[in-house]
Amino acid sequence: MTARLELFAIPGLPMVQGGDDLAALILAGLDRAGQVLRDRDVVVVAQKIVSKSERRVVDLAQVVASPRAVGLGAEVGKDPRIVEVVLSESTKVVRSRANLMIMQHRLGFVMANAGVDQSNIAAADGHQRALLLPLDPDGSAAAIRAALAARADVGVVISDSFGRPWRRGTAGVAIGSAGIPSLIDLRGQPDLFGRTLEVSIIGFADEIAAAASLLQGQAAEAQPVVVVRGLTWRAPNVPVADMVRPPEEDLFR
């Protein structure tokens, strides 16, 4: 069992641009800080810099809003071009109200505005832009992990911030992972008193992302990569895609 955890943010990372090699930036940042990766470290990378490096940016000047986007934009008070981008990333409008759209993303995540974000995106040419989630966050995590493998056998989590249906405030969650079990199924194991657990499944990747979010921040902290050290696990690797609850288990939509 894990008795102690250590988390540290990698300082001094530059603003990420399209096409940047994130693994190279991470390793250079570790070297500058005098830090080394160890086997079983988990490197948590904020979604925003993954999306920037993968050029998941939309110039709103190039977006033509559909009649559906215009209508929904009027209902929620949003730029219909942003609504069009949100709809293009989504399979369903789950709920909407003024200034908010809860969407089912094409990856299965239920989240505000389908993860489409305009914060911390420089626009030197004056154009408004929006940032989308990576096309394949588990694949993005696997690529970063493979590039870090020369230094150590680490896990990688791609993190984002989600709201929760029955609680105020956002928290870090995993949208992609590699080299770790995103879920750890404890069903069938005994509790302290020998009673067999029947429903306990740990959202391991989400718990890691939430811990890292305390250092990453959600505004101007500029600490998008955090190393989590001291975790132990014996479960097989499971991608974040397996964390999405299937429709037959969903009691709320």
N, C-alpha and C positions, 0 to 999 in steps of 0.2 A: 504494500500500500504506500501511496505517496504521503510522506510525513512533512515535507517542506517544499514549497515552490518558490522559484525565483523568476521574475519577469523584468526585462529591460528593453527599452526602446533603443533602436539604432539611431544615433544622433547624426545631424548634418547631411541627411539625404537631400539631393537636389530636387528641384521641381521636375517631375517626370514629363517627358514629351513622347509623342507618338513614335513607336519603333524602338524606344529605349530597352535595353537588356536589364530587366529588374534583378535577376540573380547577380549580374556583375555589379550593379549599384549596391545591392545588399552586402556582397562580399567586400567591396571597397569600403563601405561604411563600417563594417566590422573591423577591418584592418586599421582604419584611422582611429577607432575607439580602443584598439588593443584587445579586442574580444575575439574569441574563436568559437566556432560551432562545435557542439558535441553530439555524439550519437544520442538519439531519442529527444533532442531538442525539438520543439515545434515552432516554426517560423510563421507568424501571423501577419498577413499582408492585407492592407486595406483595399477594398474593391476599387476605390477611386483610382489608385495608381495603376492597378492592373488594367482597368478600362482605358486609361489614358495611353498606356504603353501599347495596347492593342488597337488604338485608334478608333475606339467606340464612341466617337464624337459626331454629333449632328449639328450642322449649321442651320439655324432656324430660317435664315433667308432663303434656303433651298427647299423648305417644306411648304407644301400646298395642303391646306386643311380641307378635309372632306366635309360634306354636309353633316354627317354624324358628329364629327369633331367640333364643328361650329355650334351645333345644338348643345352638346355636352359642355362645351366651354362656357356658353352662356349660363347654363345651370349652375356650374361650380365657380364661375368667375375667374377662369384661367384663359390664357392666350390659346386660341384654338390650334395654333401650330404645335404648342407643347402637348395639347390633348391628342393631336394626331400622332405624335411620336409615342405617347403613352399607349394609345390604342394599337399601334403597330407592334408594340412589344408584348401585348397582352392577348389572352384568350377569352377573358370575361371581365366585365365590370361587376365587382362583388357588391360594393356600396359606394355612394357618392353623396357629398354635401358641399356646402360652400368651402372652396379652397382645398378640397380633398377628394381624391379618388382612390378607393381601395380596389386593387386590380389583382386578378390571377395572371401572373407572369407566364410567358410561354414555357419557362422552366418548371412551372408548378408552384412557385412561391406566391403566397398571398401577401401583398405589400402595398404601401402607399405609392401611388403614381408609377407603378411597375418599375421602381428603382430609378426612374429618369430624374436626373439631378442637374441643377445649374449652379450649385455653390462651388467655390474655389476652382473655377474654370476661367483662366485668363482669356481675354478677348482683345488682343492688341489692335486688331483691325476694326474694332467697334461692332463686330457681329455678335449677336447672342448665340450661344451654343448650349447644347444639352449633352449630358454624358449618360450612356446606357450601360447596363450590366454586361460583363463579358459574355460572349456567345456560349462558351462552355467552361464555367468556373472550375469544375473538377479537372478538366483538361488543362486549364491554366495553372492550377496548383501542381499537377503532375509535371508540367514542363519546368516550373521553377524548382521543384524538388530534384528533378533529374540534373539540372544545372548546378545545384548545390552539392550533389552527391560526391564530388571530388573532395570536399572538405569533411563531410560527415553524413551519416544516415539519419536524416531529419524528417519530420513530418511537416506539412505545409497546410495552412488554413487560409482561405480567402474570406475576409470578414466584411460585414456590412452592418448598418444600424436599422433595426426594425422597431416599429411600435408594437404594442401588445393589445389584444382586443379588450381586455378587462382591467388594464392597468395603465396609468399615465406614464409617460416617459419612454424613451427609446433605449434599447440595449443591443450590445453586439451579438450578432449571430453569424454562423458560418453559411456561406453560399457555395463554397467549393472546398475540397480537401484532397490530400494525397498522403499516403504513408501512415495514416492513423485510422482507427475505427470511429467514424462519425457517430455511430450508434454502438452502445454496448448493451447487449440483451442479457439481463440477469434473471429472466424467467426460468423457473425450475431450480434455482439455487436457494439454499436455506438462509433465513435471516438469523439474527443473534440467538433466537430461541428455537431454531429448527423448523420454523414454519416456512413452507415452500412459497417463494415469491411467484406471483401470478401475472403481474402487469408491469413490472419495473423494467423499463428500458431507458438507459441514460443517454441524453443528448450530448455526448462527449465533445463533439466539435463545437457545438453552441456554447458550452461552458468555457471552453478554451477561448473562443472569440469574445465572450463577455468579459473575461478577465483581462484580455489584452486591450479591450476597448477603454479600460480605465486609464491606460497610458496613451493610447492612440488619440483619444479625444474625438470630438465631433464638430469642431469649429476651426480655430486657427492654430492648433497645437503643432502641426507639421511633424508628427511622429507616426508615419503610416506603417512602420514595420516594427514588430515586437517579437522578441524571442522568449519563449516560455520553457523553463528548464525544471526538471525534477519530476515530471509525470512518468507514471508507469502504467502499462496495460498489457493484457495478454490476448485480447480479442482480435479477430482478423480485421484487416482493413476493409472499411465500408465507405463508399463515396457519399457526399452530401445529397446526391440525387435520391438515395434510398431513404432520406429523412422526410421527404414530402409525403404527407399522409394520403393514402389512396382514397378515392371518393367513397368507397363502401365503408370506410372507417370514420368519415367526416360527419359529425352530428350537427354542424353549425352552418352549413351552406346548402 
